Amino acid sequence: MGLRDAYHKVHMARLRELDSEIQKLEAQTMQAEASARILYYEELQGIYEKRNAAEMKLEELQHSGEESWQGLKHGLEAAWHDLRDTVKIAVTKLRIH
């Protein structure tokens, strides 16, 4: 396994961990009162968009050549941090409501 494949594998595992957090948020949304549900859905929409962007970066990395994947690493890291931070903020914000 090359460095690129190992990098991809690590980030796929991280993405699956965040998927678990997102599923918890979805469950909270289904149990929330109608007024709070709107806030939950808005938060989830932003999370879904960032999750999809991170997954697309992972796919680009997986399909890139051995030499070009290093250039994609920065974009993936940025997408990953953005998604992770958005999930953390949403979890905190939705716990309050």
C-alpha positions in Angstrom: 0.0 0.0 0.0 1.4 3.3 -1.0 1.3 6.6 0.9 -1.6 7.9 -1.1 -3.7 4.8 -0.4 -2.9 4.9 3.3 -3.9 8.6 3.3 -7.1 7.8 1.6 -7.9 5.0 4.0 -7.3 7.2 7.0 -9.6 9.9 5.7 -12.3 7.4 4.7 -12.3 6.2 8.3 -12.5 9.7 9.6 -15.4 10.4 7.3 -17.2 7.3 8.6 -16.7 8.6 12.1 -18.3 11.9 11.2 -21.1 10.0 9.4 -21.9 8.5 12.8 -22.2 12.0 14.4 -24.3 13.2 11.5 -26.7 10.2 12.0 -27.0 11.2 15.7 -28.0 14.7 14.6 -30.5 13.3 12.2 -32.1 11.2 15.0 -32.3 14.3 17.2 -34.0 16.2 14.3 -36.7 13.5 14.1 -37.4 13.8 17.8 -37.3 17.6 18.0 -40.4 19.8 18.3 -41.5 21.4 15.1 -40.0 24.8 15.8 -36.6 23.3 16.6 -36.8 20.9 13.7 -36.3 23.9 11.3 -33.0 24.8 12.9 -31.9 21.2 12.9 -32.7 20.8 9.2 -30.8 24.0 8.3 -27.7 22.8 10.2 -27.9 19.4 8.6 -28.2 20.9 5.1 -24.9 22.7 5.6 -23.3 19.6 7.0 -24.4 17.5 4.0 -23.0 20.0 1.6 -19.6 20.0 3.3 -19.6 16.2 3.7 -20.2 15.8 0.0 -17.4 18.2 -0.8 -15.0 16.3 1.4 -16.1 13.0 -0.1 -15.6 14.4 -3.6 -12.0 15.5 -2.6 -11.4 11.9 -1.4 -12.6 10.5 -4.7 -10.3 12.9 -6.6 -7.4 11.8 -4.4 -8.2 8.1 -5.0 -8.3 8.5 -8.7 -5.3 10.7 -9.0 -1.9 9.6 -10.1 0.9 8.9 -7.6 2.5 12.3 -8.4 -0.6 14.5 -8.5 -2.2 13.4 -5.3 0.2 15.5 -3.2 -1.4 18.6 -4.8 -4.9 17.4 -3.9 -3.9 16.9 -0.3 -4.3 20.5 0.7 -7.8 20.8 -0.7 -8.8 17.6 1.1 -7.4 18.8 4.4 -9.3 22.1 4.1 -12.5 20.3 3.2 -12.0 17.9 6.1 -11.3 20.6 8.7 -14.3 22.6 7.4 -16.6 19.6 7.8 -15.3 18.5 11.2 -15.7 22.0 12.6 -19.2 22.4 11.1 -20.3 19.1 12.8 -18.8 20.2 16.1 -20.5 23.5 16.0 -23.8 21.9 15.0 -23.6 19.4 17.9 -22.9 22.1 20.4 -25.6 24.5 19.0 -28.3 21.8 18.8 -27.6 20.5 22.3 -28.6 24.0 23.6 -32.0 23.9 21.9 
